[in-house]
Amino acid sequence: MQRMYSPWREVYMQSFKDVKSAVKEEKSVFSDIPPEEDEERFVLHRGKTCFIIMNLYPYNCGHLMVIPYFQTPDFADLDSATKLEIMDLTDLCIKALKQTLRPQGFNFGANLGRVAGGSVDTHIHFHIVPRWEGDTNFMPVLADAKVLSNDMKTTYSNLKKAIAALVEAEKP
């Protein structure tokens, strides 16, 4: 592979808005969701430093997100307790999804920055996407549409019950 260098583009690349300063200017869609809006906003569980929410624009049925309360675009800004709870809540999500939707696999990760696919790039969040054999088809390519076979409210109710039972079972 041949590489071409264009150092004059560095000025252009550095002209993009600094995401860290944008955090100071605006609250993300994930910030300050009051507990009384949990059901309408599809918040499934609130931990000490993070919460679990259903993605309103899911890649697949049961697409969940773990989101720190602290708004930052940078993983390095999260303290150890938050990083640990992200992993604990991800484990909880996977267990609840296995019980309710029985997926055959999962995608887990974060889009760090807009160029990585992060549509809310000022507030780091982690995706848990259940996967099934053959869960992709021609619709997204030909019709720019995703077919989801589960009702969001029913899925929310089932996951909320499963998560509550799992949390209760883990208590000493």
Phi and psi restraints in degrees (value plus and minus 20) as a CYANA .aco file:
   2 GLN   PHI    -108.2   -68.2
   2 GLN   PSI     120.3   160.3
   3 ARG   PHI    -131.7   -91.7
   3 ARG   PSI     116.8   156.8
   4 MET   PHI    -136.5   -96.5
   4 MET   PSI     118.2   158.2
   5 TYR   PHI    -130.8   -90.8
   5 TYR   PSI     117.8   157.8
   6 SER   PHI    -157.5  -117.5
   6 SER   PSI      57.1    97.1
   7 PRO   PHI     -80.6   -40.6
   7 PRO   PSI     -42.1    -2.1
   8 TRP   PHI     -86.5   -46.5
   8 TRP   PSI     -38.6     1.4
   9 ARG   PHI     -96.0   -56.0
   9 ARG   PSI     -31.4     8.6
  10 GLU   PHI     -79.5   -39.5
  10 GLU   PSI     -58.8   -18.8
  11 VAL   PHI     -80.5   -40.5
  11 VAL   PSI     -64.4   -24.4
  12 TYR   PHI     -82.0   -42.0
  12 TYR   PSI     -67.3   -27.3
  13 MET   PHI     -82.5   -42.5
  13 MET   PSI     -54.6   -14.6
  14 GLN   PHI    -102.0   -62.0
  14 GLN   PSI     -24.2    15.8
  15 SER   PHI    -103.2   -63.2
  15 SER   PSI     -30.1     9.9
  16 PHE   PHI     -86.1   -46.1
  16 PHE   PSI     127.2   167.2
  17 LYS   PHI     -76.8   -36.8
  17 LYS   PSI     114.1   154.1
  18 ASP   PHI     -91.9   -51.9
  18 ASP   PSI      97.0   137.0
  19 VAL   PHI     -83.1   -43.1
  19 VAL   PSI     -57.6   -17.6
  20 LYS   PHI     -82.2   -42.2
  20 LYS   PSI     -58.6   -18.6
  21 SER   PHI     -92.9   -52.9
  21 SER   PSI     -48.8    -8.8
  22 ALA   PHI     -85.1   -45.1
  22 ALA   PSI     -53.7   -13.7
  23 VAL   PHI     -80.3   -40.3
  23 VAL   PSI     -59.6   -19.6
  24 LYS   PHI     -87.8   -47.8
  24 LYS   PSI     -48.2    -8.2
  25 GLU   PHI    -104.1   -64.1
  25 GLU   PSI     -52.6   -12.6
  26 GLU   PHI    -161.2  -121.2
  26 GLU   PSI     125.7   165.7
  27 LYS   PHI    -105.3   -65.3
  27 LYS   PSI     124.8   164.8
  28 SER   PHI    -101.2   -61.2
  28 SER   PSI     148.1   188.1
  29 VAL   PHI     -82.3   -42.3
  29 VAL   PSI     -39.8     0.2
  30 PHE   PHI    -110.1   -70.1
  30 PHE   PSI     -28.0    12.0
  31 SER   PHI    -103.1   -63.1
  31 SER   PSI     121.9   161.9
  32 ASP   PHI      35.8    75.8
  32 ASP   PSI      23.8    63.8
  33 ILE   PHI     -98.2   -58.2
  33 ILE   PSI      95.3   135.3
  34 PRO   PHI     -90.2   -50.2
  34 PRO   PSI     124.2   164.2
  35 PRO   PHI     -74.0   -34.0
  35 PRO   PSI     -51.4   -11.4
  36 GLU   PHI     -89.2   -49.2
  36 GLU   PSI     -31.2     8.8
  37 GLU   PHI    -121.3   -81.3
  37 GLU   PSI     -13.2    26.8
  38 ASP   PHI     -73.6   -33.6
  38 ASP   PSI     -67.3   -27.3
  39 GLU   PHI     -87.6   -47.6
  39 GLU   PSI     -65.9   -25.9
  40 GLU   PHI     -90.2   -50.2
  40 GLU   PSI     -45.7    -5.7
  41 ARG   PHI    -116.6   -76.6
  41 ARG   PSI     -20.2    19.8
  42 PHE   PHI      45.6    85.6
  42 PHE   PSI      14.4    54.4
  43 VAL   PHI     -97.6   -57.6
  43 VAL   PSI     103.5   143.5
  44 LEU   PHI    -113.8   -73.8
  44 LEU   PSI     -52.7   -12.7
  45 HIS   PHI    -180.3  -140.3
  45 HIS   PSI     123.2   163.2
  46 ARG   PHI    -137.3   -97.3
  46 ARG   PSI     101.9   141.9
  47 GLY   PHI    -117.7   -77.7
  47 GLY   PSI    -185.7  -145.7
  48 LYS   PHI     -94.6   -54.6
  48 LYS   PSI     -61.1   -21.1
  49 THR   PHI    -139.2   -99.2
  49 THR   PSI     -30.3     9.7
  50 CYS   PHI    -164.3  -124.3
  50 CYS   PSI     146.0   186.0
  51 PHE   PHI    -156.3  -116.3
  51 PHE   PSI     142.8   182.8
  52 ILE   PHI    -129.5   -89.5
  52 ILE   PSI     113.2   153.2
  53 ILE   PHI    -159.0  -119.0
  53 ILE   PSI     129.4   169.4
  54 MET   PHI     -99.2   -59.2
  54 MET   PSI     122.5   162.5
  55 ASN   PHI     -96.0   -56.0
  55 ASN   PSI     105.6   145.6
  56 LEU   PHI     -91.8   -51.8
  56 LEU   PSI     -37.3     2.7
  57 TYR   PHI    -145.7  -105.7
  57 TYR   PSI      48.2    88.2
  58 PRO   PHI     -92.9   -52.9
  58 PRO   PSI     127.8   167.8
  59 TYR   PHI     -94.2   -54.2
  59 TYR   PSI     -52.9   -12.9
  60 ASN   PHI    -168.1  -128.1
  60 ASN   PSI     144.0   184.0
  61 CYS   PHI     -78.5   -38.5
  61 CYS   PSI     116.0   156.0
  62 GLY   PHI      62.0   102.0
  62 GLY   PSI      -6.2    33.8
  63 HIS   PHI     -86.4   -46.4
  63 HIS   PSI      94.7   134.7
  64 LEU   PHI    -132.6   -92.6
  64 LEU   PSI     141.9   181.9
  65 MET   PHI    -155.2  -115.2
  65 MET   PSI     122.2   162.2
  66 VAL   PHI    -127.4   -87.4
  66 VAL   PSI     105.0   145.0
  67 ILE   PHI    -149.7  -109.7
  67 ILE   PSI     105.2   145.2
  68 PRO   PHI     -86.8   -46.8
  68 PRO   PSI     127.2   167.2
  69 TYR   PHI     -85.7   -45.7
  69 TYR   PSI     -56.5   -16.5
  70 PHE   PHI     -91.6   -51.6
  70 PHE   PSI     101.6   141.6
  71 GLN   PHI    -105.6   -65.6
  71 GLN   PSI      98.8   138.8
  72 THR   PHI    -176.4  -136.4
  72 THR   PSI     128.8   168.8
  73 PRO   PHI    -107.7   -67.7
  73 PRO   PSI     -29.1    10.9
  74 ASP   PHI    -130.4   -90.4
  74 ASP   PSI     100.5   140.5
  75 PHE   PHI     -76.2   -36.2
  75 PHE   PSI     -56.0   -16.0
  76 ALA   PHI     -84.7   -44.7
  76 ALA   PSI     -39.7     0.3
  77 ASP   PHI     -97.0   -57.0
  77 ASP   PSI     -34.7     5.3
  78 LEU   PHI    -100.0   -60.0
  78 LEU   PSI     118.0   158.0
  79 ASP   PHI     -99.1   -59.1
  79 ASP   PSI     150.4   190.4
  80 SER   PHI     -81.5   -41.5
  80 SER   PSI     -58.9   -18.9
  81 ALA   PHI     -83.1   -43.1
  81 ALA   PSI     -59.2   -19.2
  82 THR   PHI     -88.4   -48.4
  82 THR   PSI     -64.4   -24.4
  83 LYS   PHI     -80.5   -40.5
  83 LYS   PSI     -60.6   -20.6
  84 LEU   PHI     -85.6   -45.6
  84 LEU   PSI     -63.3   -23.3
  85 GLU   PHI     -87.3   -47.3
  85 GLU   PSI     -52.3   -12.3
  86 ILE   PHI     -76.8   -36.8
  86 ILE   PSI     -66.3   -26.3
  87 MET   PHI     -88.6   -48.6
  87 MET   PSI     -61.4   -21.4
  88 ASP   PHI     -82.8   -42.8
  88 ASP   PSI     -62.8   -22.8
  89 LEU   PHI     -91.8   -51.8
  89 LEU   PSI     -51.5   -11.5
  90 THR   PHI     -82.7   -42.7
  90 THR   PSI     -63.9   -23.9
  91 ASP   PHI     -79.4   -39.4
  91 ASP   PSI     -63.3   -23.3
  92 LEU   PHI     -81.3   -41.3
  92 LEU   PSI     -63.5   -23.5
  93 CYS   PHI     -79.6   -39.6
  93 CYS   PSI     -67.2   -27.2
  94 ILE   PHI     -82.5   -42.5
  94 ILE   PSI     -63.0   -23.0
  95 LYS   PHI     -81.8   -41.8
  95 LYS   PSI     -65.5   -25.5
  96 ALA   PHI     -86.0   -46.0
  96 ALA   PSI     -60.2   -20.2
  97 LEU   PHI     -86.0   -46.0
  97 LEU   PSI     -59.1   -19.1
  98 LYS   PHI     -80.7   -40.7
  98 LYS   PSI     -60.2   -20.2
  99 GLN   PHI     -89.5   -49.5
  99 GLN   PSI     -60.6   -20.6
 100 THR   PHI    -113.2   -73.2
 100 THR   PSI     -60.0   -20.0
 101 LEU   PHI    -133.1   -93.1
 101 LEU   PSI     -33.3     6.7
 102 ARG   PHI      32.1    72.1
 102 ARG   PSI      32.6    72.6
 103 PRO   PHI     -89.9   -49.9
 103 PRO   PSI     142.3   182.3
 104 GLN   PHI    -114.8   -74.8
 104 GLN   PSI     -30.8     9.2
 105 GLY   PHI    -190.6  -150.6
 105 GLY   PSI    -199.4  -159.4
 106 PHE   PHI    -164.8  -124.8
 106 PHE   PSI     129.7   169.7
 107 ASN   PHI    -126.6   -86.6
 107 ASN   PSI     116.2   156.2
 108 PHE   PHI    -157.1  -117.1
 108 PHE   PSI     110.0   150.0
 109 GLY   PHI     151.9   191.9
 109 GLY   PSI    -193.9  -153.9
 110 ALA   PHI    -155.9  -115.9
 110 ALA   PSI     126.3   166.3
 111 ASN   PHI    -117.6   -77.6
 111 ASN   PSI      85.7   125.7
 112 LEU   PHI    -114.4   -74.4
 112 LEU   PSI      78.3   118.3
 113 GLY   PHI      82.1   122.1
 113 GLY   PSI     132.0   172.0
 114 ARG   PHI     -80.5   -40.5
 114 ARG   PSI     -59.9   -19.9
 115 VAL   PHI     -88.2   -48.2
 115 VAL   PSI     -37.6     2.4
 116 ALA   PHI    -108.6   -68.6
 116 ALA   PSI     -19.8    20.2
 117 GLY   PHI      87.3   127.3
 117 GLY   PSI     -17.5    22.5
 118 GLY   PHI     -95.2   -55.2
 118 GLY   PSI      89.9   129.9
 119 SER   PHI     -99.3   -59.3
 119 SER   PSI     -43.0    -3.0
 120 VAL   PHI    -136.5   -96.5
 120 VAL   PSI      58.5    98.5
 121 ASP   PHI    -102.5   -62.5
 121 ASP   PSI     -23.4    16.6
 122 THR   PHI    -114.1   -74.1
 122 THR   PSI     -24.2    15.8
 123 HIS   PHI    -160.3  -120.3
 123 HIS   PSI      83.4   123.4
 124 ILE   PHI     -78.3   -38.3
 124 ILE   PSI     119.5   159.5
 125 HIS   PHI    -173.6  -133.6
 125 HIS   PSI     137.2   177.2
 126 PHE   PHI    -141.3  -101.3
 126 PHE   PSI     111.0   151.0
 127 HIS   PHI    -117.2   -77.2
 127 HIS   PSI     117.5   157.5
 128 ILE   PHI    -142.6  -102.6
 128 ILE   PSI      90.5   130.5
 129 VAL   PHI    -135.1   -95.1
 129 VAL   PSI      94.4   134.4
 130 PRO   PHI     -90.1   -50.1
 130 PRO   PSI     125.2   165.2
 131 ARG   PHI    -150.5  -110.5
 131 ARG   PSI     127.6   167.6
 132 TRP   PHI    -151.3  -111.3
 132 TRP   PSI     131.4   171.4
 133 GLU   PHI     -75.5   -35.5
 133 GLU   PSI     107.2   147.2
 134 GLY   PHI      55.1    95.1
 134 GLY   PSI       2.1    42.1
 135 ASP   PHI    -100.1   -60.1
 135 ASP   PSI     -17.8    22.2
 136 THR   PHI    -132.6   -92.6
 136 THR   PSI     130.9   170.9
 137 ASN   PHI    -170.8  -130.8
 137 ASN   PSI    -186.3  -146.3
 138 PHE   PHI     -98.3   -58.3
 138 PHE   PSI     -36.0     4.0
 139 MET   PHI     -78.3   -38.3
 139 MET   PSI     -67.2   -27.2
 140 PRO   PHI     -82.7   -42.7
 140 PRO   PSI     -52.5   -12.5
 141 VAL   PHI     -98.1   -58.1
 141 VAL   PSI     -68.3   -28.3
 142 LEU   PHI    -107.5   -67.5
 142 LEU   PSI     -54.3   -14.3
 143 ALA   PHI    -134.0   -94.0
 143 ALA   PSI     -19.4    20.6
 144 ASP   PHI      30.5    70.5
 144 ASP   PSI      24.3    64.3
 145 ALA   PHI    -160.4  -120.4
 145 ALA   PSI     125.0   165.0
 146 LYS   PHI    -131.9   -91.9
 146 LYS   PSI     107.0   147.0
 147 VAL   PHI    -112.9   -72.9
 147 VAL   PSI     100.0   140.0
 148 LEU   PHI    -134.1   -94.1
 148 LEU   PSI     109.9   149.9
 149 SER   PHI    -115.2   -75.2
 149 SER   PSI     -23.2    16.8
 150 ASN   PHI    -133.3   -93.3
 150 ASN   PSI     122.8   162.8
 151 ASP   PHI     -94.6   -54.6
 151 ASP   PSI     110.4   150.4
 152 MET   PHI     -81.8   -41.8
 152 MET   PSI     -60.8   -20.8
 153 LYS   PHI     -87.6   -47.6
 153 LYS   PSI     -59.2   -19.2
 154 THR   PHI     -87.1   -47.1
 154 THR   PSI     -63.7   -23.7
 155 THR   PHI     -82.0   -42.0
 155 THR   PSI     -62.4   -22.4
 156 TYR   PHI     -78.0   -38.0
 156 TYR   PSI     -70.1   -30.1
 157 SER   PHI     -79.5   -39.5
 157 SER   PSI     -66.2   -26.2
 158 ASN   PHI     -84.8   -44.8
 158 ASN   PSI     -63.1   -23.1
 159 LEU   PHI     -88.3   -48.3
 159 LEU   PSI     -59.2   -19.2
 160 LYS   PHI     -80.1   -40.1
 160 LYS   PSI     -64.6   -24.6
 161 LYS   PHI     -84.4   -44.4
 161 LYS   PSI     -64.7   -24.7
 162 ALA   PHI     -83.7   -43.7
 162 ALA   PSI     -63.1   -23.1
 163 ILE   PHI     -85.2   -45.2
 163 ILE   PSI     -64.5   -24.5
 164 ALA   PHI     -79.4   -39.4
 164 ALA   PSI     -62.8   -22.8
 165 ALA   PHI     -86.3   -46.3
 165 ALA   PSI     -60.5   -20.5
 166 LEU   PHI     -85.7   -45.7
 166 LEU   PSI     -60.9   -20.9
 167 VAL   PHI     -85.1   -45.1
 167 VAL   PSI     -62.8   -22.8
 168 GLU   PHI     -83.4   -43.4
 168 GLU   PSI     -60.1   -20.1
 169 ALA   PHI     -88.2   -48.2
 169 ALA   PSI     -45.3    -5.3
 170 GLU   PHI    -104.9   -64.9
 170 GLU   PSI     -31.2     8.8
 171 LYS   PHI     -88.7   -48.7
 171 LYS   PSI     121.8   161.8
